[in-house]
């Protein structure tokens, strides 16, 4: 579930008005000359402070930097306002140096609850990671993966032969999920997109839309012959035997977007793109 953060307290992540009680900003940037120059200019112009002392963190770069920043400040109650100094910038607002405090005070904050991945490798070790966009599983060699899918302890697909599979949040439904021909989800939809990657058998299976309360288990069949890796956003685990995924309602990140170009408006635009 994703909700707008209230006016009085950006950390709550419940329904309400745009956040307005903003006085101090911290600036973080990707390691490109363009992003670093923007960070230095804005830090000087707006008397930037350390992240722990800021009301809002301003992330300067592309979508990768935005995801890293949302992970870094997860559960701190600090909203992240991104400005595009990268390439794609779907998660970012337009870069402008002027009137930044006014823009941020009018922006809408969206609370994002990540997916929690528990991956068990072939040696029996468990690895835990969280994903804001998606949890994906991919074959590691020329051999196609063979996967078994269970949802809420009920077997749904005995064997999927494929290059991989992913489970995407609405926030991530326009990323890798869309490239794999998965469904785009409105940002406030209580759904997850389960999408195969280059399915070979069953060839006609196009995936499923699941309630966001679903608990998904994916077992790797023949893991020695057909090794598979699992990734939660930028955290990758090699040679997994099984992966368990559910939404972590105890954790949240806050992303801020300009009122005239909100996240749900961007997703609707993608739905009608041709």
PyMOL commands that set and color helices and strands:
alter all, ss='L'
color gray80, all
select helices_A, chain A and resi 33-45+51-53+63-72+100-106+176-179+259-261+263-271
alter helices_A, ss='H'
color red, helices_A
select strands_A, chain A and resi 3-4+25-29+56-61+79-84+108-112+115-121+126-131+134-139+145-151+154-162+164-168+191-197+208-211+216-221+228-232+235-237+240-247+253-257
alter strands_A, ss='S'
color yellow, strands_A
deselect
rebuild
show_as cartoon
